Amino acid sequence: AVGINAEYGEMTEMTLNGLDKLVQLLESPVFSGLRLELVQPDTNQELFRSLAGILMLLPQSEAFNLLRNRLECVGVVRSAERTNKHSSDVVDAKTLKEMLGHFNEIQARHA
């Protein structure tokens, strides 16, 4: 996105229309695999940054809203993955069976 802006100086209507069409294409079924790659932060950081750069070039329009919503979804998924990694560390410390046994023991004491 920075390269596009640097090369052309100003965003022309033709360039903006091209970016709009690109966003529409990215939302098509053909690119579902590419969209799924967005949720893999370790391997596809450049893809996410490129799309965020394109978002900054687009005027607020339908394409802008589509791409913004897509990138917000990616952020939510990535946050959930980080949270799951932290919570899985806790689950690894005690197995589910041990935790259920402890729960039943406590429940029996207070019954």
N, C-alpha and C positions, 0 to 999 in steps of 0.2 A: 504494500500500500504506500509506503514511504517512497519507494522507487517510482511508482506511478505518478505520484504528486511531484516528485523531483524532476522527472523526465518531461512532464507536460506543463509544469508550472501551475497553471490554473486547470481546474476541472471543467472540461467542456461538457456540453449536453450529450454529445456522443459518448464520451467516456462514462458519464453517469448512467446513461442508458445501458451501456455494456455491463457495468457493475450490477445494475438492477437485474439484468438478464442472468448474470452469473448467480446471484442469490436465488432467483427463481429456479434455476437449474439445480442448485445444491439442495433444494427442497424436493426435487423430483425423486421418484422411487429408484432411479438409476444410481443415485448417489447415496443410498442408504448405508452402504458399507463405509463410505467416507465419513458420514455423520457419526457412525458408531466408533470410528477411530478417534473422534474428538474426546471421548471419555477415557482415553488412555494417556494420561498426562506425561508419563515418562518417555513415551516414544513419539508423541505428536504435539509437542509444545509449539513448534514452528507453525503448524497448521492453525492452531488456536490463535496465535499471535497475528497471523496473516489475516484471518477472518475478523479479528478485532480491529485491525488496521483498516480493512475495507469498511467496517461499520463506522469508523470515524470519518471516512470520506463521504459516505452517503448522506444526503439530506434526509430529514425525517419524512419517511414515506412508508408504503407497504413493505418494500424490500428492507428498509431499515428496521421496522418492527419485527419482521420475520427473523432476520439475522440476530437482532438483539435478544429475542425470546429464545432462539436456539442456543446462543452463548450463555444466557442465564441458566438454562437447563443443564448445560455442561458444568457450570459452576456448582449447581446443586448436587449433581451426581458425584463430582470430584470431592465435595465436602463430605458427602455420605460415605464415600470410600475411605477417606481419612478417619472418620469417626469409627467405622467398622474395624479398621486396623487396630485402633486403640482398644476398642472393646473386646476384640478377639484375643488380645494379650491377657486380659482379665479372665476370660473363659478358659484359656489354656492353663492358667494357674490351678484351677479346680475343674475337674471334669463335671459335666452336667449331672452325672449320676451321683457324685459326691454332694453336689449342691442340693439335689432333690432329697437325698437322704438326710441332710442337715435340716432342710425345711420341714420334712415330716417329723423329725425328732423334736424340733421346737414346737411344732403344732400339737404334738402329742402331750408335751409338758403343759401346755396352756388349755387343754381340752377339759 
